[in-house]
Amino acid sequence: MRSRRIPRWRLLTWVILAFNLAMLLWLVIALDEAGERCVGELCRDANDLGSTVGAWLVIFFWLAGVVLLGVAWLVTHRTERPEPRHRRGWHRH
């Protein structure tokens, strides 16, 4: 019977996952709070624009953070170097 090894994620992978969950939570809470404070049509009309701008700002920060963390994840990725190939032919030392 083969034993399955669960791959261990790097720390930066967990950071990216936590960042995405935090940003999603921030977006949901911000949109939920925007709708609860208004009484009256004028407030709702003004709040719709503010909520839209706020949501786009959260999305912008989210995308900027994901891009930066993704680049950091790619740059810090450790790959195993292959063993040097043995040379063949007359130039072998």
C-alpha positions, -999 to +999 in steps of 0.1 A: +000+000+000+014+034-010+015+061+016+002+095+003+022+124+013+003+156+017+024+184+002+035+210+027+027+246+016+052+273+020+046+301+045+040+326+018+013+304+003-005+306+037+000+344+038-015+348+003-045+326+014-050+347+046-047+379+026-074+369+002-097+358+030-091+391+048-098+412+017-130+392+010-142+398+045-133+435+043-153+438+011-184+420+025-184+439+057-179+473+040-208+467+016-230+454+044-223+485+066-229+509+037-265+498+034-275+499+071-268+535+079-292+552+056-326+565+063-343+583+034-338+584-003-312+612-005-289+593+019-293+561-002-285+579-034-254+595-019-244+563-003-247+543-035-219+563-051-198+561-020-203+524-016-193+519-053-161+539-049-153+522-016-159+488-031-136+496-061-109+508-037-110+476-017-109+456-050-079+478-062-060+471-029-069+435-032-055+431-067-024+452-059-017+430-029-023+398-048+001+409-075+028+418-051+024+387-030+023+366-062+056+381-075+071+375-041+059+339-041+074+333-076+107+349-067+112+330-035+103+297-050+130+272-044+137+247-071+160+217-068+190+220-091+195+190-113+227+170-108+254+180-133+254+158-163+285+138-170+302+149-201+309+125-228+335+124-255+370+138-259+365+169-237+360+149-206+386+156-179 
